[in-house]
Amino acid sequence: MTFKVQQNSQIDRFFIAIIDGFCYNLPMYFQQVMPHLKNLPLFESGQLYAGNDNPQQAQRQLTDWARAGKVIQLKRGLYTLAPPYQSEQPHSYLIANRIVHASYVSLHMALSHYALIPEHVAVVTSVTTGRPGEWQNPYGHFSYQHIQPALFFGFQHHQVTQNQWAYIATPEKALLDLIYLTPEADSEGYIRALRLQNLDQLNVKRLRAYVQRAGKPKLRRALTHILQVVEEELTEYQPL
């Protein structure tokens, strides 16, 4: 699956036009830029000085806006307008995708998203082919675990608000990611300790296909226990 880049390309062209309107080196005033930013849940510093021959000045302007509480820095180079100015708050899943490119929301957060586990999850957990790491900003705590490129599949582009989309693991892949990345998670005890619920959401055919594609003995061992738990839940709730 490839990540969609068309929207960002359109935004980049849009900001080049804005910078052109400021004659490159003239100071960028917040009241002039804000109307063009308010409909973007997130923006990158590079979008503000694309085509500008003085990016340092644009960066200083961003720093001043952040100190004044007009924009919020989510990580180096990634920003959102502060609540008084934004038209829509950025969704935490979208923020997670943009903090680390080539990542998708998975593990505990995705399982909670699908109500497959009963616990509330405070940390937005993702997997990436890049380095593992953690970020904290006003919108939450974001954690990333490294996964092999061969296992970077099984995610979809979900609409998370009326205007925002984010990459999230399918229910099956979120469960397999968690098991693969957690020591000794292929045991029956660990899988039952997850207290999986609403298992009618799991596509067993897709689950088997993912395990076969991954080719990991650990996941094959876990599959037996997962299918047993699925069978027990579906049998328990069959109508008489």
N, C-alpha and C positions, 0 to 999 in steps of 0.2 A: 504494500500500500504506500502510495506517495503522499507527501504532505502538500496541501494546497498553498500555492504561493501567489495566485493571481491577485487576491485582495491586497497583499502587501505591496505588490508591484504598482497597483493603481494608487495606493496611498503615497508611495515614494514619488510618483510623478506629480501627485497633487501638491506635495510639500515642496518639490522643486519649483513649482509655479508660485507658491507662496513666497519662497525665498527670492525668486526673481522679482516679485512685486516689491520687495524691500531693498532692491538694488544691491543685493549681496552684503555689503559692508555696513549698511545702516543698521542701527540697533533694532532688535525685534521687540516690539512692545506687546505686553501680554494681552491688552484689550483688542489688539488686532489679530493675534494668533488664536486666542481662546475660542472664538466662534467656529474655527475650523477643527479644533481639537475636541470639542465637547461631545461629539458623536462618536469619538474613538475611545473604546474602553482602555486601550493601552497605546502608547507610542514610544518609539525609540529615538534617542538623541540624534542618531544619524539621519532620521527623517527630517529633522529641523534644519540640518545644515548640508543636506544633499545639494551639491552644486554650488555651495558657498565657498569662496576662497579664504574665508576666515572662520573655520569651525571652532577655534578656541573662543572666539567672541560669543558664538552661539552657545557653547558649553557654559561659559560664565553666566550667560543670561539664564540658562536652566538652573544653575546653582543658586542664583539669586531668587528665582521663583520658588525653589524648594525651601529656601530659608524663610521666605515670606508666607509659606503655607499655601501657595497657589497650585503647586504640583507636588506629587508624592513620588519619591524614588523607590522603586521596588527592588532593583539591583542596579549595578553599574550599567548605565545606558538605557534602562527601561523605566518608564514613567507612566503615571496616570494623573489626570487632573484631580485636584482635591475636591471633596464632596460638594462644596458650595458651587462649583463650576461645572462638574461633570453631569451629563444627562442620564447616565446609567453607570452604576458601580460595576467594576470588572468582576467577573465570576472567578472564583478561586481556581477552577480547573483551567481556565484560559490563562490565568497568571502562571500556573504551574507549567503549562506548555511553553510559555514565552520566556520564563526564567532560564530553562534549559531546552534549547531547540533539540529536535529529534528525541522527544520524550513523550510518554503518554501516561495518564493517570491510571493507576492499577493498585494491586495489593489491597490493604485494608480499606482505603478510601473508596475504591471502586466496588468492593464487596458491600460496603455500607451504602453506597449509592444505589445499588440494586436491592437493598434490604436482604442480602443473603446472610448477613450476620446481625445479631441484635444490638451490638454496641454502637454508640456514637463515636465517631472517629474525628479527633481534633486536628491531626496532622494530615496534610494533603500529600499522599504517597504516590510516587511515580517511578517508572523504570526508564532507563536511558542506556544507550550504547556508549555514552561518555563516562566521565568520572562520577563516582558517587559524591554526594554532598548534601548540605542543608542550608536553607535560607530562611531568614525571619524578616518579616516586614509588617506594616500595619494591617495587611490583609490575611495574615496567618503564618503558619509554620509549614515549610515545604521541604520534603525529604525525597532524595533520589537514590535508587540503588542501580548498580551497573548490571546489565544483562548482555549476554553474548549477541553479536549481530544476527546470528542464525536463529535466535529466539525472539527477535524483534518483529513480531507479527501478532495478529489477533486483537487489533484495536479498530475503533470506528470513529468517524467524525460525528459527534453528537451535538444537537442543538441544546444548549444549557440555559439560554434565556431567549427572548424574542429575537435578539440581534446578535447573540454570541454563540460561537461553536467551539468545541474543544475535543481533543483526541482522548478517548477513554477506552480501556480494555473491555472486551466483551466479558460477560459474567464468567464464562469458562476460562478465559485466559487470565483474568484477575486471580482466580483461585489457583491456577497452575503456576503463575508467577510467584505467588506467596509461598506455595509449597517448595518450589525449586530454590528460592532464595533463603529459605529458613532451614537451619540445620535440623535434621531428624524429623522433618515435617511430613515424611511419607508414611509415618506410623499410623495405625488405626487410632491410637490414643490422641495424637495431635489433631487429626481430622475431626474426631468427635468433639474434642475440646473447643473447636471453632463454633460449635452450636449452629451449624448451617441450617438455614430456614428458607422457605419460599423456593424450594428446589425445583418446582415446576418451571422455573425460568431457565434452568440449565438445559441446553441442547446436548443430549448425550451423544448424538452422532458427531456433532462438532467437537465435543470434548475428546472423544476417541481420536478424531482426525488430528487435533492439536497435539495430543500425546504422541501419535505416530510421527507427525512432522518433526517434533522436537527431538525424538530419538534418545531420550534420556531414561536410563533404567529407574532412576528415582521417581520419575513421573509415572512410569508404567506400574511401579509398585503402589503408588498412591492411588492410581485409577481404580484398582480393585476395591479399596476402602471407600472411595467417593461413591462408586456405583452402588455399594451396599447401603450407604446412608441414604442415597437417593431412592432406592427401592423401598427402604423402610418407611420413609416419609410419605411416598406416594401411596403405598399400601395402607398406611395408617389412616389416610384421609379419603380413601375410596368410598363412595357412597354405597350404602347397604342395599 
